[in-house]
Amino acid sequence: MSDKQQLKRLALLPLRGLLVYPTMVLHLDVGRKKSVQALEKAMVEDHEIFLTTQREISTDEPEEKDIYTIGTLAKVNQMLKLPNGTIRVLVEGLQRGTIENYIDSEEYTEVEVELIDERQEATVEEQALMRNVLDQFEQYIKLSKKISQETFASVADIIEPGRLADITSSHLPLKIVQKQQILETFSVEDRLKQILTILSNEKEVLGLEKKIGQRVKKSMEKTQKEYYLREQMKAIQKELGDREGKEGEIEELTEKITEALMPETVAEKAFKELKRYEKMPASSAESSVIRNYIEWLTQIPWHEETEDLLDIHRSEKILDEDHYGLEKVKERVLEYLAVQQLTNELKGPILCLAGPPGVGKTSLARSIARSLDRNFVRMSLGGVRDEAEIRGHRRTYVGSMPGRIIQGMKKASTINPVFLLDEIDKMANDFRGDPSSALLEVLDPEQNNTFSDHFIEEPYDLSKVMFVTTANNIGGIPAPLRDRMEIIHIPGYTELEKLQIAQTYLLPKQVKDHGLTKGNLQVKEEAILKVVRYYTREAGVRNLERQMATICRKAAKMIVSNERKKVIVTEKTIENMLGQPKFSYGKAESEDQIGAATGLAYTTAGGDTLSIEVSLSPGKGKLTLTGKLGDVMKESAQAAFSYIRSKSEELNIDPTFNEHNDIHIHVPEGATPKDGPSAGITMATALISALTNRAVRREVGMTGEITLRGRVLPIGGLKEKSMSAHRAGLTHIIMPKENEKDLEDIPESVRKDLTFIPVSHLDEVLKHALVGNKK
């Protein structure tokens, strides 16, 4: 039988799907951290380690309950570190052993093992069992033909009964549980009997397999002729040089599927479709659909990824090179880069750049891609009204294809591009579906790792894509879609910003495009400023760039026709090139006016001043509003009128003024539509001025909405309005008190020339706006 020894303390190496018997020599690949440290501990000491098998292969961090208690003491003969980080070791099994104590630590696991010594001499009964085992094993080898005769010869030379049982077991196709049972059988005699039983069963199974094989062979003979003829046809095609036949296609597609390194489930689907394609006649309509599908699967990126250049200073330099201003957008991109550099796991953010046309939304997205060193792909959503444009067509249709998201990923050729969804507010919906609802899955970081396209059918991971969307009007984006995006407003450029952009970006670009140089064309700063003020009225800079191009064309003509060798454009000569000014900006009144107040307006072209006039005439109290006003401005006028009637005594106004006076409120430039909640206090001030015969100070501009109780409500666009007031020559601005927080957005060069007067009630407005004594 066997004799027990004293306990021995050893490092533990758990094995997955593998079992080592005593006297076996085997190569193992070790990758788990604890296992590597256990090996290092063994190498430092006496090269001995205890090997035992896990109960479940899937367990990554096995504990005491997850391993068998009986294993093998082994000696580490060789250790080699592989390039992929794993370690390959050569171990030799020495003795069986039983774990008595389990000592786990963070670094590695140790066990106290009671080793089992085996007798080497065989009894008479064991010798008889050994002969039976060898006889049965020889018959098994002849039937299976998977084990060589050399192997049998080496096994036949073994004289130790225990070793014979172990080596024979290692060559049989047994499950780990069966092999573990043999390892746990300390009795050599019982072990040999187990091997005999297993060999007998295996011989029966092999006999049945042989019978089944013969039956299959008979049925195969029926199709053998067809197979032979098919192979002949392939050989003839090759001889004729017909490499474009279906066989060549199958080989090519198989190679493409293998090279694409798709996820396992997708690769299975691709090979399944390839088998269908192989069996299908080339004339079938579905044949082209399947081939198209397989080609799309191989052309989409599944693992190709560009490495982000996470250098904040470099990215900041690139963004500043390409765009002037836009500080909030640049700051947001740099924040993303900083977090990405710290975690390296941040999901792609979804930014929405909202602003008027021409402010650089699309080009900014391109600059973001350049700063990250990612591929860039753009998809315009303007006019898209079919859900299939986003999700793709189902493969039941001939000519079906994936949606534009998958098409964009193919064009990007990486799984982490910067993907621009342009004009997301211009989508529509009709009977063909709602594309904005289809985008809900694309633009949700929690869902887009399993984006489903109707054509591809298999889930596609979009989580590493950085989506950037653009919109002119966020009101046109459905609320659920808007909720998924981080909206960054780009309100447009101020006059000073346009001047800098023209000098730094637009003019040098146009000079180069028109074949000119700085030496033969010089445009003075005051000339550019005049173009900004009197020849363009926009939030962006597209029209400004066209005017710069016009200047360059005129200059090119002068130089080519030898009129001049060098063209210098000044404020006085700009009209010769561009003609009469196309726009006029409001200017401050030359003297204080009664019944006229200057308001500040925010338009898509930035800020502007707005003169509001009031006239009184004998009548029956009719209130007339002209100047193409919107509903909001009409309501502001009604609110101002009602407030004055309710406070007529405090304002020293005849309480019956509305019974014998018609009131006409007019906002000049009647052809221009005007609307917005910021003209309330201006209308009220002009009306009170007319009724009290007190003048309004000419240097004061005002903005703010009024309530029926005289409260002044906050407004938007204070930065743009302040710029227009500064341009018009105003020196004082009356503004709502709640807008004081917006003063920091106003450029310092403008802020120092203006006096801002925050007010919370109309009484404060009148105190600062009206001059003269009360009537």
GUTITI-305735 format. One record per residue (C-alpha): residue number from 1; x, y, z. Coordinates in Angstrom, 1 decimal. Each point is the difference from the previous one (the first is absolute). Layout:
NUM  X  Y  Z
...
//
This chain:
1  0.0  0.0  0.0
2  1.4  3.5  0.9
3  1.8  1.7  2.9
4  -0.6  3.5  1.3
5  2.7  2.6  0.7
6  0.1  3.2  2.0
7  -1.6  3.3  -1.3
8  1.9  2.1  -2.5
9  -0.7  3.7  -0.8
10  -0.1  0.8  -3.7
11  -1.2  2.8  -2.4
12  -3.3  -0.9  -1.7
13  -0.5  0.1  -3.8
14  -3.7  -0.6  -0.9
15  -0.4  -1.5  -3.5
16  -3.0  0.6  -2.4
17  -1.2  -3.0  -2.1
18  3.3  -1.9  0.7
19  1.3  -2.7  2.3
20  3.6  -1.1  0.6
21  0.7  -3.6  1.3
22  3.2  -0.9  1.8
23  2.9  -0.8  -2.4
24  -1.7  2.1  -2.8
25  2.1  2.7  -1.7
26  -2.2  2.9  -1.4
27  0.2  3.5  -1.3
28  -2.4  2.6  1.6
29  -0.8  3.6  -0.9
30  -0.5  2.1  3.2
31  -1.6  3.5  -0.2
32  -1.9  0.8  3.2
33  1.8  2.3  2.3
34  -0.2  -2.2  3.1
35  1.1  -3.0  -2.0
36  3.0  1.9  -1.4
37  1.0  1.1  3.5
38  -0.4  -3.6  1.3
39  2.4  -1.2  -2.8
40  2.5  2.7  1.0
41  -0.2  -1.1  3.6
42  0.7  -3.6  -1.0
43  3.0  1.0  -2.2
44  1.5  2.0  2.8
45  -0.2  -3.0  2.4
46  0.3  -3.7  -1.1
47  -1.8  0.1  -3.4
48  -2.9  -2.0  1.5
49  -3.6  1.0  -0.4
50  -3.4  -1.7  0.7
51  -2.3  -0.4  -3.0
52  -3.7  -0.6  0.4
53  -3.0  0.4  -2.4
54  -2.9  2.4  0.2
55  -3.5  -1.4  0.2
56  -1.3  2.6  -2.5
57  2.1  1.3  -3.0
58  -1.7  3.4  0.0
59  1.1  1.0  3.6
60  2.6  2.8  -0.4
61  0.9  0.4  3.7
62  -0.4  -3.5  1.6
63  -0.4  -0.3  3.7
64  0.3  -3.1  2.2
65  -3.5  -1.3  -0.9
66  0.8  0.3  -3.7
67  2.9  -2.5  -0.2
68  0.4  -3.7  0.7
69  1.8  -0.9  3.2
70  2.1  -2.7  -1.6
71  2.7  1.0  -2.5
72  3.6  -0.6  -1.0
73  3.3  1.2  1.3
74  2.0  1.2  -3.0
75  3.5  1.3  -0.7
76  0.4  3.1  -2.3
77  2.8  -1.0  -2.4
78  -0.2  3.1  -2.3
79  -1.7  3.4  -0.2
80  -0.3  2.3  -3.0
81  -1.7  3.4  -0.3
82  -2.0  0.4  -3.2
83  -0.5  3.3  -1.9
84  -3.7  0.2  0.9
85  0.8  0.1  3.7
86  -0.7  -3.6  0.9
87  2.6  -2.5  1.3
88  0.6  -3.5  -1.5
89  1.3  -2.5  2.5
90  1.2  -3.6  -0.2
91  -1.2  -2.0  3.0
92  0.6  -3.6  1.0
93  -2.5  -1.8  2.3
94  1.6  -1.6  3.1
95  -2.5  -1.2  2.6
96  -3.7  0.0  0.9
97  -1.0  2.2  2.9
98  -3.0  1.1  2.0
99  -0.5  3.7  1.1
100  -0.4  0.1  3.8
101  0.2  3.8  0.5
102  -0.8  2.9  -2.5
103  1.9  3.3  0.5
104  -1.2  2.8  -2.3
105  1.7  3.4  -0.3
106  -0.2  2.9  -2.4
107  3.2  -1.0  -1.8
108  -0.4  -3.8  -0.4
109  -1.5  -3.0  1.7
110  1.9  -2.6  2.1
111  -1.2  -3.4  1.2
112  1.2  -2.5  2.5
113  0.1  -3.4  -1.7
114  0.1  -3.5  1.2
115  2.0  -1.9  -2.6
116  -0.8  -3.6  -1.0
117  2.8  -2.5  -0.7
118  -0.7  -2.9  -2.3
119  1.6  -3.5  -0.1
120  1.9  -0.7  -3.2
121  -0.1  -3.8  0.1
122  -3.1  -1.7  -1.3
123  -1.8  -2.9  1.7
124  -1.0  -3.1  -2.0
125  -3.6  1.2  -0.3
126  1.2  3.4  -1.2
127  2.3  -1.6  -2.6
128  -3.0  -1.9  -1.4
129  -2.0  3.3  -0.1
130  2.9  1.7  -1.8
131  0.1  -2.6  -2.7
132  -3.8  0.4  -0.5
133  0.3  3.8  -0.2
134  2.8  -0.2  -2.6
135  -2.0  -2.5  -2.1
136  -3.1  2.1  0.1
137  2.0  3.2  -0.7
138  1.6  -1.6  -3.1
139  -3.4  -1.0  -1.4
140  -1.3  3.6  0.8
141  2.9  1.5  -2.0
142  -0.7  -2.2  -3.0
143  -3.7  1.1  0.0
144  0.5  3.7  0.6
145  3.1  0.6  -2.2
146  0.6  3.2  1.9
147  2.9  -1.3  2.1
148  3.2  -1.1  -1.6
149  1.7  -3.4  0.5
150  3.0  1.8  1.4
151  -2.2  1.2  2.8
152  -1.1  -3.5  0.8
153  3.6  -1.3  -0.1
154  1.0  2.6  2.6
155  -3.0  -0.9  2.2
156  0.7  -3.7  -0.3
157  3.5  0.5  1.5
158  -1.5  1.4  3.3
159  0.5  -2.5  2.9
160  -1.6  2.1  2.9
161  -3.7  -0.7  0.2
162  -1.0  3.4  1.3
163  1.9  1.8  -2.7
164  -1.5  -2.2  -2.7
165  -3.5  0.8  1.2
166  0.7  3.8  -0.1
167  1.8  0.1  -3.4
168  -2.8  -2.1  -1.6
169  -2.6  2.3  1.5
170  1.8  3.0  -1.5
171  -0.3  -1.4  -3.5
172  -3.8  -0.7  0.2
173  -2.7  2.6  -1.0
174  -1.3  0.4  3.6
175  -1.7  3.0  1.6
176  1.8  1.8  2.8
177  -2.4  -1.5  2.6
178  0.9  -3.5  -1.1
179  3.7  0.7  0.0
180  -0.4  1.6  3.5
181  -1.6  -3.2  1.2
182  3.0  -2.0  -1.2
183  2.3  2.5  1.7
184  -1.9  -0.3  3.3
185  0.2  -3.8  -0.1
186  3.0  -0.7  2.2
187  -0.3  -3.8  -0.3
188  2.0  -1.2  -3.0
189  -2.1  -3.1  -0.4
190  -3.3  2.0  -0.1
191  1.5  2.4  -2.4
192  1.0  -2.7  -2.5
193  -3.5  -1.4  0.3
194  -1.5  3.4  -0.8
195  2.2  0.2  -3.1
196  -1.1  -3.4  -1.2
197  -3.7  1.0  0.3
198  0.6  3.3  -1.9
199  2.0  -1.8  -2.8
200  -2.8  -2.6  -0.4
201  -2.6  2.8  -0.4
202  2.1  2.0  -2.4
203  0.5  -3.2  -2.2
204  -3.8  -0.4  -0.2
205  -0.5  3.7  -1.0
206  2.7  -0.3  -2.7
207  -1.6  -3.1  -1.4
208  -3.4  1.8  -0.3
209  1.8  3.0  -1.6
210  1.5  -2.4  -2.6
211  -3.5  -1.5  -0.8
212  -1.5  3.5  -0.4
213  2.9  1.1  -2.2
214  -0.6  -3.0  -2.4
215  -3.7  1.0  -0.3
216  1.0  3.6  -0.7
217  2.5  -1.2  -2.6
218  -2.8  -1.9  -1.9
219  -2.2  3.1  -0.1
220  2.9  2.2  -1.1
221  0.6  -2.2  -3.0
222  -3.2  1.3  -1.5
223  1.3  3.6  0.0
224  3.6  -1.0  -0.8
225  -0.5  0.2  -3.8
226  -1.5  3.6  0.2
227  2.8  1.1  2.3
228  2.6  -1.5  -2.5
229  -1.6  1.8  -2.9
230  -0.1  3.3  1.9
231  3.7  -0.3  0.8
232  0.7  -0.7  -3.6
233  -1.9  3.1  -1.0
234  2.0  2.1  2.5
235  3.2  -1.4  -1.5
236  -1.1  0.8  -3.5
237  -0.8  3.6  1.1
238  3.5  0.4  1.4
239  1.6  -1.3  -3.2
240  -2.0  2.4  -2.1
241  1.0  2.9  2.3
242  -3.5  0.6  1.3
243  1.0  1.3  3.4
244  -3.1  2.2  0.3
245  -2.2  -3.1  0.4
246  -1.9  -0.6  3.2
247  2.8  -2.0  1.5
248  2.4  3.0  -0.2
249  -2.7  2.2  1.6
250  -0.5  -2.4  2.9
251  3.7  -0.2  0.6
252  0.3  3.8  -0.1
253  -3.0  0.6  2.3
254  1.2  -2.7  2.5
255  3.4  1.9  0.1
256  -1.8  3.3  0.5
257  -2.2  -1.3  2.9
258  3.1  -1.5  1.7
259  2.0  3.3  -0.4
260  -2.9  2.2  1.3
261  0.4  -1.5  3.5
262  -3.7  0.4  0.7
263  -1.6  -1.0  3.4
264  -0.6  -3.7  0.2
265  -3.8  0.2  -0.5
266  0.4  2.2  -3.1
267  2.6  -2.2  -1.5
268  -2.3  -3.0  0.5
269  -2.8  1.8  -1.8
270  2.4  1.0  -2.8
271  1.2  -3.6  -0.6
272  -3.6  -1.3  0.2
273  -1.0  2.5  -2.7
274  3.1  -0.9  -2.0
275  -1.1  -3.7  0.0
276  -3.5  1.1  -1.3
277  1.6  2.1  -2.7
278  2.2  -3.0  -1.0
279  -3.0  -2.3  -0.5
280  -2.1  2.7  -1.8
281  -0.1  0.3  -3.8
282  1.7  3.2  -1.3
283  -3.1  0.9  -1.9
284  -2.1  0.3  3.2
285  -0.9  3.5  1.1
286  0.7  -0.9  3.6
287  3.5  -1.0  -0.9
288  1.0  3.6  -0.7
289  -1.7  1.1  3.3
290  2.0  -2.5  2.0
291  3.3  0.9  -1.6
292  -0.7  3.7  0.6
293  -0.8  -0.7  3.6
294  3.3  -2.0  0.6
295  2.0  2.7  -1.7
296  -1.5  2.7  2.3
297  0.8  -2.1  3.0
298  3.7  -0.2  -1.1
299  0.3  3.7  -0.8
300  -1.4  1.4  3.3
301  2.7  0.6  2.6
302  -0.3  -2.4  2.9
303  3.2  0.6  1.9
304  2.1  2.5  -1.9
305  0.6  3.0  2.3
306  2.1  3.1  -0.1
307  2.0  1.0  3.0
308  -1.0  3.3  1.5
309  2.7  2.7  0.3
310  -0.9  1.1  3.5
311  2.2  3.1  0.1
312  -2.1  2.9  1.3
313  2.5  2.7  -1.0
314  0.2  -1.3  -3.6
315  -3.8  -0.3  -0.3
316  -0.4  3.5  1.4
317  2.5  1.3  -2.6
318  -1.9  -1.7  -2.8
319  -3.4  1.3  1.1
320  1.4  3.6  0.3
321  1.6  -0.3  -3.4
322  -3.2  -0.9  -1.7
323  -2.5  2.2  1.9
324  0.0  3.4  1.7
325  -2.2  0.3  3.2
326  -2.4  -2.9  0.7
327  1.6  -0.3  3.5
328  -2.8  -2.2  1.5
329  0.1  -2.6  -2.8
330  3.8  -0.2  0.2
331  -0.1  -0.3  3.8
332  -2.5  -2.9  -0.3
333  2.2  -1.9  -2.4
334  3.1  0.5  2.1
335  -1.9  -1.2  3.1
336  -0.9  -3.2  -1.9
337  3.6  -0.5  -0.9
338  1.1  0.5  3.6
339  -2.4  -2.6  1.3
340  0.9  -2.4  -2.8
341  3.6  0.4  0.9
342  -0.7  -0.9  3.7
343  -2.4  -2.9  -0.5
344  0.5  -1.1  -3.6
345  -3.5  -1.6  0.2
346  -2.3  3.0  -0.5
347  -2.9  -0.7  -2.3
348  -0.2  2.3  -3.0
349  -1.9  3.2  0.9
350  -2.8  1.3  -2.2
351  0.4  3.7  -0.6
352  -2.6  2.2  -1.8
353  1.4  3.2  -1.4
354  -3.0  2.3  -0.3
355  0.2  3.4  -1.8
356  -0.8  2.0  -3.1
357  1.4  -0.9  -3.4
358  3.6  0.9  -0.8
359  1.4  0.0  3.6
360  2.3  -2.9  -0.7
361  -1.9  -3.0  1.5
362  1.0  -2.5  -2.6
363  3.6  1.1  -0.3
364  0.2  -0.1  3.8
365  -0.9  -3.7  0.0
366  2.7  -0.6  -2.6
367  2.5  1.8  2.3
368  -1.1  -2.1  2.9
369  0.9  -3.1  -2.0
370  3.3  1.4  -1.0
371  0.9  1.0  3.6
372  -0.8  -3.6  1.1
373  1.7  -1.5  -3.0
374  -3.1  -2.0  -0.8
375  -1.6  -0.7  -3.4
376  -2.9  2.4  -0.9
377  -3.2  -0.9  -1.7
378  -3.0  2.3  -0.8
379  -3.6  -0.9  -0.5
380  -2.6  2.6  -1.0
381  -3.5  -0.6  1.5
382  -1.6  3.0  -1.8
383  -3.2  -1.2  -1.7
384  0.3  -3.7  1.3
385  -3.5  -1.3  0.6
386  0.4  -3.8  -0.4
387  0.9  -2.1  3.0
388  1.8  -2.4  -2.3
389  2.5  2.8  -0.7
390  1.2  -0.5  3.7
391  -0.7  -3.7  0.7
392  0.4  -1.4  -3.6
393  -2.3  -2.2  -2.1
394  -1.0  -3.5  0.9
395  1.7  -2.6  -2.3
396  -3.3  -1.2  -1.3
397  0.3  2.7  -2.7
398  2.2  -0.2  -3.1
399  2.4  2.9  0.1
400  -0.3  0.3  3.8
401  3.0  1.7  1.8
402  1.0  1.1  3.5
403  -1.0  3.3  1.5
404  2.2  3.1  -0.1
405  1.4  -0.6  3.4
406  1.6  -3.4  -1.1
407  0.9  1.6  -3.3
408  1.8  2.8  1.9
409  1.9  -2.6  2.1
410  1.1  -1.7  -3.1
411  1.3  3.3  -1.4
412  1.7  0.8  3.3
413  1.7  -3.5  0.0
414  0.5  0.2  3.8
415  -2.2  -0.7  2.9
416  0.8  3.4  1.7
417  -0.4  2.8  -2.5
418  -1.5  3.4  0.6
419  -3.4  -0.3  -1.6
420  -1.7  3.2  -1.0
421  -3.8  -0.1  -0.3
422  -0.6  3.3  -1.9
423  -3.3  1.9  0.1
424  -1.7  -2.3  2.6
425  -2.9  2.5  0.3
426  -0.9  -0.3  -3.7
427  -1.3  -3.6  0.2
428  -3.6  -0.7  -0.7
429  -2.4  -3.0  0.3
430  -2.7  -1.5  -2.1
431  -1.6  -3.3  -0.8
432  3.5  -1.6  -0.5
433  0.8  0.4  3.7
434  1.6  2.5  2.4
435  3.8  0.3  -0.5
436  0.4  2.1  3.2
437  -1.3  -3.0  2.0
438  2.5  -2.3  -1.7
439  2.8  2.4  1.1
440  -1.1  -0.5  3.7
441  2.0  -3.2  0.2
442  3.0  1.4  -1.9
443  0.4  3.0  2.2
444  -0.5  -1.8  3.4
445  3.4  -1.1  1.6
446  -1.8  -2.6  2.0
447  -1.6  -1.7  -3.1
448  2.2  0.6  -3.0
449  2.5  -2.7  0.8
450  -2.6  -2.4  -1.5
451  -1.4  2.1  -2.9
452  -2.3  -2.0  -2.2
453  0.0  0.6  -3.7
454  -2.8  -1.7  -2.0
455  2.4  -1.1  -2.7
456  2.9  -1.2  2.1
457  -2.3  -1.6  2.6
458  2.8  -0.6  2.4
459  0.7  2.5  2.8
460  2.7  2.6  -0.8
461  2.0  1.9  2.6
462  -0.1  3.8  -0.3
463  1.0  0.8  3.5
464  3.5  1.1  -1.0
465  -1.2  2.5  -2.6
466  0.0  3.7  0.9
467  -3.2  1.3  -1.4
468  -0.3  3.8  -0.7
469  -3.3  1.4  -1.3
470  -0.8  3.4  -1.4
471  -3.2  2.0  0.0
472  -1.2  3.5  -0.8
473  -3.1  -0.2  2.2
474  -0.1  -2.4  2.9
475  -3.7  0.5  0.1
476  -0.2  -2.2  -3.1
477  1.6  -3.0  1.8
478  -2.5  -2.3  1.7
479  0.2  0.2  3.9
480  1.1  -3.7  0.5
481  2.8  0.4  -2.5
482  1.1  3.4  1.4
483  0.2  -1.6  3.5
484  2.7  -2.3  -1.2
485  2.4  2.7  -1.2
486  2.1  2.6  1.8
487  -1.0  3.3  -1.7
488  2.6  2.6  -0.5
489  -1.3  3.3  -1.3
490  2.0  2.0  -2.5
491  -1.9  3.3  -0.1
492  2.0  1.6  -2.9
493  2.9  2.3  -0.2
494  0.2  3.5  1.3
495  1.3  2.9  -2.1
496  3.5  -0.2  1.5
497  0.1  -3.8  -0.4
498  -1.0  0.3  -3.7
499  2.8  2.6  -0.4
500  2.6  -2.4  1.5
501  -1.3  -3.0  -2.1
502  0.1  2.1  -3.2
503  3.6  1.1  0.7
504  1.3  -3.3  1.3
505  -1.9  -2.6  -2.1
506  -2.2  1.2  -2.8
507  2.2  2.7  -1.7
508  3.2  -2.0  -0.1
509  -1.9  -3.0  -1.4
510  -1.6  2.0  -2.8
511  3.3  1.8  -0.8
512  1.6  -3.4  -0.5
513  -3.0  -1.4  -2.0
514  0.1  3.0  -2.4
515  3.7  -0.2  -0.7
516  0.8  3.2  1.9
517  2.6  0.7  2.7
518  0.3  2.3  3.0
519  2.3  2.1  -2.1
520  -2.6  0.9  -2.7
521  -3.2  0.2  2.1
522  -0.4  1.7  3.3
523  -3.4  0.5  1.7
524  0.0  2.4  3.0
525  -1.8  -0.9  3.2
526  -2.5  2.8  -0.2
527  -0.9  -1.2  -3.5
528  -0.8  -3.5  1.3
529  -2.0  1.5  2.8
530  -2.0  2.0  -2.5
531  -0.7  -3.2  -1.9
532  -1.1  -1.7  3.2
533  -2.4  2.9  0.9
534  -1.4  1.1  -3.3
535  0.3  -2.9  -2.5
536  -0.9  -3.0  2.1
537  -2.7  -0.8  2.6
538  0.3  -3.6  1.2
539  0.9  -2.0  3.0
540  2.7  -2.0  -1.8
541  2.7  1.1  -2.4
542  -1.0  -1.6  -3.4
543  -1.1  3.3  -1.5
544  3.0  1.8  1.4
545  2.2  -2.6  -1.7
546  -1.8  0.7  -3.3
547  0.7  3.7  0.4
548  3.7  -0.7  0.6
549  0.0  -2.1  -3.2
550  -1.6  2.9  -1.9
551  2.8  2.4  1.2
552  2.6  -2.5  -1.1
553  -1.6  -0.4  -3.4
554  -0.2  3.8  -0.6
555  3.7  0.3  1.2
556  1.0  -2.9  -2.4
557  -1.6  1.7  -2.9
558  1.8  3.3  0.8
559  3.4  -1.7  0.3
560  -0.4  -2.1  -3.2
561  -1.2  3.0  -2.1
562  3.0  2.0  1.3
563  -2.2  2.6  1.6
564  2.0  -0.4  3.2
565  2.9  -2.1  1.3
566  -1.3  0.1  3.6
567  -3.5  0.4  1.2
568  -0.7  1.6  3.4
569  -3.6  -0.1  1.1
570  -1.0  2.6  2.5
571  -3.3  1.1  1.6
572  -0.4  2.6  -2.7
573  0.7  -2.2  -3.0
574  -2.0  -3.0  1.1
575  -3.2  1.4  -1.6
576  1.8  0.0  -3.4
577  0.5  -3.7  0.3
578  -3.2  -1.2  1.7
579  -2.5  2.8  -1.1
580  -2.3  1.9  2.3
581  -0.5  -1.4  3.6
582  -2.7  -2.7  0.0
583  -1.0  0.4  3.7
584  -0.2  2.9  2.4
585  0.4  -0.3  3.8
586  -2.0  2.0  2.4
587  1.7  3.0  1.5
588  -0.7  1.9  3.2
589  -2.4  3.0  -0.3
590  1.7  3.4  -0.3
591  -2.3  1.4  2.7
592  -2.4  -1.1  2.6
593  -3.4  -1.1  -1.5
594  -3.5  0.0  1.4
595  -2.0  -3.2  -0.7
596  3.0  -1.8  -1.5
597  2.2  -2.6  1.9
598  3.0  -2.0  -1.2
599  -0.4  -3.8  0.6
600  2.6  -2.7  -0.5
601  -0.9  -3.0  -2.1
602  1.6  -3.4  -0.5
603  -0.3  -1.4  -3.6
604  1.5  -2.9  -1.8
605  2.6  2.4  -1.3
606  1.1  1.0  3.5
607  -1.2  3.1  1.8
608  -1.6  3.2  -1.3
609  -1.6  3.2  1.4
610  -3.8  0.4  -0.4
611  -1.7  3.4  0.1
612  -3.6  -0.1  1.4
613  -2.2  3.0  -0.7
614  -3.3  1.0  1.5
615  -2.4  2.7  -1.2
616  -3.3  1.3  1.5
617  -2.9  1.3  -2.0
618  -3.6  0.9  1.0
619  -2.2  -3.0  -0.1
620  -1.9  -2.6  2.1
621  2.9  -2.0  1.5
622  0.9  -2.2  -2.9
623  3.5  -1.7  0.4
624  1.7  -0.6  -3.4
625  3.2  -2.1  -0.3
626  2.1  0.1  -3.3
627  3.4  -1.1  -1.2
628  -0.7  -3.7  -0.7
629  0.1  -1.0  3.6
630  -0.4  -3.6  1.2
631  -2.5  -1.1  2.6
632  2.4  0.2  2.9
633  0.8  3.7  -0.7
634  -3.7  0.8  -0.4
635  -0.6  -1.5  3.3
636  2.8  2.0  1.5
637  -1.6  3.2  -1.3
638  -3.4  -1.1  1.5
639  1.7  -0.7  3.3
640  1.7  3.4  0.1
641  -3.3  1.8  -0.9
642  -1.9  -1.8  2.8
643  2.7  0.8  2.5
644  -0.1  3.7  -0.9
645  -3.7  0.1  0.4
646  0.2  -1.7  3.4
647  2.7  2.4  1.2
648  -1.2  3.2  -1.7
649  -0.4  2.0  3.2
650  3.5  -0.9  1.3
651  1.5  0.9  -3.4
652  -2.0  3.4  -0.1
653  -1.9  -1.1  -3.1
654  -3.6  0.9  -0.6
655  -1.9  -3.3  1.0
656  -2.4  0.6  -3.0
657  2.8  0.4  -2.6
658  -1.1  -3.1  -1.8
659  -3.6  1.4  -0.5
660  1.0  3.0  -2.1
661  3.3  -1.1  -1.5
662  0.9  -2.5  -2.7
663  3.5  -1.5  0.6
664  2.2  -1.2  -2.8
665  3.2  -2.0  0.8
666  2.3  -0.5  -2.9
667  3.3  -1.9  -0.4
668  1.9  1.2  -3.1
669  1.2  -2.2  -2.8
670  -3.4  -1.4  -0.5
671  1.1  -2.6  -2.6
672  2.2  -1.8  2.6
673  -1.9  -2.4  2.3
674  0.5  0.6  3.7
675  -0.9  -2.1  3.0
676  1.4  -1.0  3.4
677  -0.6  0.6  3.7
678  2.3  2.9  0.6
679  -1.7  3.2  -1.2
680  -2.5  0.5  2.9
681  1.8  2.7  1.9
682  1.0  1.8  -3.2
683  -3.6  0.2  -1.1
684  -1.2  1.1  3.4
685  2.7  2.7  0.3
686  -0.9  1.4  -3.5
687  -3.7  0.0  0.9
688  0.5  1.7  3.3
689  2.3  2.5  -1.6
690  -2.7  1.0  -2.5
691  -2.7  0.2  2.6
692  2.1  2.0  2.5
693  1.7  2.1  -2.6
694  3.4  -0.9  1.5
695  2.9  -0.8  -2.3
696  2.0  -3.2  0.0
697  3.7  0.3  0.4
698  1.6  -0.6  -3.4
699  3.1  -1.9  1.4
700  -2.1  -2.6  1.7
701  -0.8  -3.4  -1.5
702  -2.2  -2.5  1.8
703  -1.1  -3.6  -0.1
704  -2.4  -2.0  2.2
705  -3.5  -1.4  0.2
706  -2.7  1.5  2.2
707  -2.8  -1.6  2.1
708  -3.4  1.6  0.8
709  1.4  1.0  3.4
710  3.0  1.7  -1.5
711  2.6  -2.7  0.8
712  2.9  -0.2  -2.5
713  0.7  -3.6  -1.1
714  3.3  -1.4  -1.3
715  0.9  -0.3  -3.7
716  2.5  -1.8  -2.2
717  2.8  1.2  -2.3
718  1.4  2.7  2.3
719  3.5  -0.4  -1.6
720  -1.3  0.6  -3.5
721  -2.3  2.9  1.1
722  2.9  1.7  1.8
723  2.2  -0.2  -3.1
724  -2.7  1.7  -2.1
725  -0.4  2.7  2.7
726  3.7  0.6  -0.1
727  0.0  0.1  -3.8
728  -2.9  2.5  0.0
729  1.7  2.4  2.4
730  -2.2  -0.5  3.0
731  1.7  0.3  3.4
732  -2.6  -1.3  2.5
733  -1.9  -3.3  -0.1
734  -3.0  -0.7  2.2
735  -0.3  -3.8  0.5
736  -1.8  -2.4  2.3
737  1.7  -0.6  3.3
738  -0.2  -3.7  -0.4
739  2.3  0.3  -3.1
740  3.0  1.3  2.1
741  1.5  -3.5  -0.2
742  0.3  0.4  -3.8
743  2.3  3.1  0.2
744  3.1  -2.1  0.2
745  -0.7  -1.4  -3.5
746  0.3  3.6  -1.5
747  3.5  0.8  -1.4
748  2.0  2.3  2.2
749  0.5  2.5  -2.8
750  -3.7  0.5  -0.2
751  -0.8  -0.1  3.7
752  2.4  2.8  0.9
753  -1.8  2.5  -2.3
754  -3.5  -0.9  1.2
755  -1.8  0.7  3.3
756  -2.4  -2.9  0.9
757  -3.0  0.9  2.1
758  -1.7  -3.1  1.5
759  -3.7  0.5  0.8
760  -2.8  -2.1  1.5
761  -3.0  2.3  -0.4
762  -1.2  2.5  -2.6
763  0.2  2.9  2.5
764  3.8  -0.5  -0.1
765  0.0  0.0  -3.8
766  -1.9  3.3  -0.1
767  2.3  1.6  2.6
768  3.0  -0.7  -2.3
769  -1.6  0.4  -3.4
770  -2.2  3.1  0.2
771  1.3  3.6  0.3
772  -1.9  3.2  1.1
773  -2.6  0.6  2.6
774  -3.2  -2.0  0.3
775  -3.0  1.5  -1.8
//
